[in-house]
């Protein structure tokens, strides 16, 4: 009986660890994609169009990764939050 309890306890810890690592990865990717998008916009305003295109494509590659995995519903709110962080949006 103790073996079964220990097995389920270990399994729970492993699953929780995997969940936390995957969430952390998504959050990190959302931040990176948002930074690249904002960088692209800044580069466009300074007419560095080649650099802007590179930054935009890198951001889109990250976004596409989550769309292909079917996790866009979780990823996009994080991405938008980081992309718009510190910006004033008028009501």
Rosetta blueprint (number, residue, H / E / L):
1 X L
2 X H
3 X H
4 X H
5 X H
6 X H
7 X H
8 X H
9 X H
10 X H
11 X H
12 X H
13 X H
14 X H
15 X H
16 X H
17 X H
18 X H
19 X H
20 X H
21 X H
22 X H
23 X H
24 X H
25 X H
26 X H
27 X H
28 X H
29 X H
30 X H
31 X H
32 X H
33 X H
34 X H
35 X H
36 X H
37 X H
38 X H
39 X H
40 X H
41 X H
42 X H
43 X H
44 X H
45 X H
46 X L
47 X L
48 X L
49 X H
50 X H
51 X H
52 X H
53 X H
54 X H
55 X H
56 X H
57 X H
58 X H
59 X H
60 X H
61 X H
62 X H
63 X H
64 X H
65 X H
66 X H
67 X H
68 X H
69 X L
70 X L
71 X L
72 X H
73 X H
74 X H
75 X H
76 X H
77 X H
78 X H
79 X H
80 X H
81 X H
82 X H
83 X H
84 X H
85 X L
86 X L
87 X L
88 X L
89 X L
90 X L
91 X L
